[in-house]
């Protein structure tokens, strides 16, 4: 029997975590995580970027596998610069996209250079 352990995090510890790029620029914070109900996998992190004190924020769905955990800093790393993120397909906090739409998901994964999680 294996004695290896696996680390886990609760959703509440991830919500509000910073997302930075490898250059240390802040890209926003994790506002929510989205689960694929068919597979039980985490599909996307919803990133809040811009605005001031929560007003005027733009939301972005980021493929979960496009980020990596930076555990010592209680943050995540996304290999995108701030200017590129401004070009990302975002959405209004009151009008979320259909995240089950695979054509939308494919565009998103292509933008971030990530393999679609359902393949």
Secondary structure, 3 states (H helix, E strand, C coil): CCCCCCCCCCHHHHCCCEEECCCCCEEEEEEEEEECCCCCCEEEEEEEECCECCECCEEEEEEHHHEEEEHHHCEEEECCCHHHHHCCCEECCCCCCCCCCHHHHHHHHHHHCCCCCCC
